[in-house]
Amino acid sequence: MFVLQSEPRWTWPVVVKHPGADGALAEHRFSAVWRLVPKEDRERLGLTEDGTDQLLRQSIVQVNDVVDENKQPIPHSAELLGALIRNPWVRRGLIDAYANALAGMPPAAAVGN
């Protein structure tokens, strides 16, 4: 049975790929709780960098499994989300995760498992 939700939310993996200190490509994962941004809001935001950042801020409800350099959990906050969005590799992973979720790509496929 399909349940029509007024404000759909889901948990989806985010894959971050970036150059490692050893010159190899490093890959890390965390998860985020997302909400569907209404079509009118997506259109209003446009496809500019600022619009994309705003779309991420509106669609991400919570991020999980993010740790600091001492491997201590960082609780979700607006500051954390801003820091993640400002990091170009994480930003790309967030954009891909949202697009993959909307395209119906299974989470296992989205993280390369």
Secondary structure by P-SEA (a helix, b strand, c coil): ccccccbbbbbbbbbbbbbcccccbbbbbbbbbbbbccaaaaaaacccaaaaaaaaaaaccccccccccccccccccaaaaaaaaacaaaaaaaaaaaaaaaacccccccccc
